């Protein structure tokens, strides 16, 4: 379980399709879960400021390819504050940045998303974009917008987003449970 509050922007040292190695100041143990761009991965090795992960075919099928930098968040521990929202690290799909609009020192980012993502989106609801917990600011027929504050732009990879970029999306898990529990 994660919160979507990124703890580090890390450089990808290697990704060969099955093995991911990132340079990181985090110090998890082997076997710990880390959210990497919103994907829950298990630390399989730790050596000299580098974390290793094995990436399964299911992960590759659901998410976008790893870029030069990734957002990292260690798993939530009991007693820690829940600063974002409940995030599982189970990517639901990939969206595409449609446009980025300046709003003072912040930005409004419009993301085109498939219908299976948009069905769970509500204005002022939660969404995770590349592992970052955000609030949906606006909805359109085929897209949603998030308002990203300057701090988040600086400490995550979201500050470098441009139109056409792919992003990992995870919808609010509570919305999926509500849908499942409602009678048909």
C-alpha positions as CSV (number, residue, x, y, z in Angstrom):
1,X,0.0,0.0,0.0
2,X,1.2,3.5,-0.9
3,X,0.0,7.0,-0.6
4,X,1.1,8.6,-3.9
5,X,3.5,11.0,-2.1
6,X,6.8,10.5,-4.0
7,X,9.9,10.4,-1.8
8,X,12.5,10.5,-4.5
9,X,13.1,11.1,-8.2
10,X,15.6,8.6,-9.3
11,X,17.8,8.0,-12.3
12,X,17.4,4.7,-14.2
13,X,20.8,3.1,-14.5
14,X,19.6,0.0,-16.5
15,X,16.4,-1.4,-17.9
16,X,16.8,-4.5,-20.1
17,X,13.1,-5.5,-20.3
18,X,13.3,-7.8,-17.3
19,X,15.6,-6.1,-14.9
20,X,15.4,-2.5,-13.6
21,X,18.2,-0.8,-11.7
22,X,17.8,2.7,-10.3
23,X,20.2,5.0,-8.4
24,X,18.6,5.8,-5.1
25,X,19.2,7.3,-1.7
26,X,16.4,5.2,-0.2
27,X,17.5,2.3,1.9
28,X,14.8,-0.5,1.7
29,X,15.6,-4.1,2.4
30,X,15.6,-6.9,-0.1
31,X,12.0,-8.0,-0.4
32,X,10.5,-4.6,0.4
33,X,7.9,-3.0,-1.9
34,X,8.7,0.2,-3.7
35,X,6.4,2.1,-6.0
36,X,8.3,2.9,-9.2
37,X,6.4,5.3,-11.4
38,X,3.2,4.0,-9.7
39,X,4.1,0.3,-10.2
40,X,4.6,-1.8,-7.1
41,X,7.9,-3.7,-7.5
42,X,9.9,-5.8,-5.0
43,X,13.5,-4.9,-4.2
44,X,15.6,-7.9,-5.4
45,X,19.0,-6.3,-4.7
46,X,20.6,-3.3,-3.1
47,X,24.2,-2.4,-3.7
48,X,26.2,0.9,-3.5
49,X,23.3,3.3,-3.9
50,X,21.4,1.2,-6.5
51,X,18.2,-0.7,-6.1
52,X,17.4,-3.7,-8.4
53,X,13.9,-5.0,-9.4
54,X,12.7,-7.9,-11.5
55,X,9.9,-6.7,-13.9
56,X,7.3,-9.2,-14.9
57,X,5.6,-9.4,-18.4
58,X,2.3,-8.4,-16.7
59,X,3.9,-5.2,-15.5
60,X,5.3,-4.4,-19.0
61,X,1.8,-5.1,-20.5
62,X,0.0,-2.7,-18.2
63,X,2.4,0.2,-17.8
64,X,4.5,2.5,-19.9
65,X,8.2,1.9,-20.6
66,X,10.6,3.1,-17.9
67,X,12.1,6.5,-18.8
68,X,15.5,8.0,-17.8
69,X,14.0,9.1,-14.4
70,X,11.3,7.5,-12.2
71,X,9.3,8.4,-9.1
72,X,10.0,6.3,-6.1
73,X,7.9,5.8,-2.9
74,X,8.5,3.2,-0.2
75,X,5.5,1.2,1.0
76,X,3.4,2.8,3.7
77,X,4.2,1.6,7.2
78,X,1.6,1.4,10.0
79,X,1.4,4.6,11.9
80,X,2.8,6.8,9.1
81,X,0.6,9.7,7.9
82,X,-1.6,9.1,4.9
83,X,-0.8,12.3,2.9
84,X,-2.2,11.3,-0.5
85,X,-4.8,8.6,-1.0
86,X,-4.8,4.8,-0.9
87,X,-2.6,3.6,-3.8
88,X,-2.0,-0.1,-4.5
89,X,0.8,0.3,-7.1
90,X,-1.4,-1.7,-9.6
91,X,-1.4,0.3,-12.8
92,X,-4.8,0.3,-14.5
93,X,-3.6,1.7,-17.8
94,X,-1.6,4.2,-19.7
95,X,-2.7,7.8,-20.6
96,X,-1.2,10.3,-22.9
97,X,-0.5,13.9,-22.1
98,X,-2.7,16.0,-24.3
99,X,-1.6,19.5,-23.2
100,X,0.2,21.3,-20.4
101,X,-1.1,24.8,-19.4
102,X,0.7,27.2,-17.1
103,X,-1.4,28.4,-14.1
104,X,0.8,30.8,-12.3
105,X,3.7,28.7,-10.9
106,X,1.6,25.6,-11.2
107,X,0.4,23.7,-14.2
108,X,-2.8,22.1,-15.4
109,X,-2.0,18.8,-17.2
110,X,-4.7,17.3,-19.5
111,X,-4.4,13.6,-19.9
112,X,-6.2,11.5,-22.6
113,X,-7.3,8.3,-21.0
114,X,-9.1,5.2,-22.2
115,X,-12.8,4.7,-21.2
116,X,-11.9,2.0,-18.7
117,X,-10.0,4.6,-16.7
118,X,-12.4,7.5,-17.2
119,X,-15.3,5.5,-15.9
120,X,-13.8,5.8,-12.4
121,X,-12.8,9.5,-12.7
122,X,-14.9,12.2,-10.9
123,X,-14.1,15.8,-10.4
124,X,-12.3,16.4,-7.1
125,X,-11.6,12.6,-7.0
126,X,-8.2,11.0,-6.7
127,X,-6.0,9.6,-9.4
128,X,-2.4,8.4,-9.5
129,X,-0.2,9.6,-12.4
130,X,3.2,8.0,-12.6
131,X,2.9,7.2,-8.9
132,X,1.9,10.7,-7.8
133,X,-1.4,11.2,-5.9
134,X,-3.4,14.0,-7.6
135,X,-6.9,15.5,-7.6
136,X,-8.9,15.5,-10.8
137,X,-9.6,19.2,-11.5
138,X,-11.7,18.8,-14.6
139,X,-13.3,16.1,-16.8
140,X,-13.9,16.0,-20.5
141,X,-15.3,13.3,-22.8
142,X,-11.9,11.6,-23.4
143,X,-9.6,13.2,-20.9
144,X,-9.2,14.6,-17.4
145,X,-7.1,17.4,-16.0
146,X,-5.0,17.6,-12.9
147,X,-3.6,20.7,-11.3
148,X,0.0,20.2,-10.3
149,X,1.6,22.6,-7.7
150,X,5.1,23.8,-8.1
151,X,6.6,21.6,-5.3
152,X,5.3,18.5,-7.1
153,X,6.6,19.7,-10.4
154,X,10.1,20.1,-8.8
155,X,10.4,16.9,-6.9
156,X,8.7,14.4,-9.3
157,X,9.1,13.6,-13.0
158,X,5.8,15.4,-13.7
159,X,7.6,18.7,-14.1
160,X,9.1,17.4,-17.4
161,X,5.8,16.2,-18.9
162,X,5.1,17.3,-22.5
163,X,2.3,16.6,-24.9
164,X,2.5,13.1,-26.3
165,X,4.2,11.7,-23.2
166,X,2.8,8.4,-21.7
167,X,1.9,8.2,-18.0
168,X,0.9,5.3,-15.8
169,X,-2.6,5.7,-14.3
170,X,-4.1,4.1,-11.3
171,X,-7.7,4.9,-10.4
172,X,-9.0,5.2,-6.9
173,X,-9.4,1.6,-5.6
174,X,-12.5,2.6,-3.6
175,X,-14.3,3.4,-6.8
176,X,-13.6,-0.1,-8.2
177,X,-14.9,-1.7,-5.0
178,X,-18.1,0.4,-5.1
179,X,-18.7,-0.6,-8.7
180,X,-18.2,-4.3,-7.9
181,X,-20.6,-4.2,-4.9
182,X,-23.4,-2.4,-6.7
183,X,-26.1,-4.7,-8.1
184,X,-26.2,-4.9,-11.9
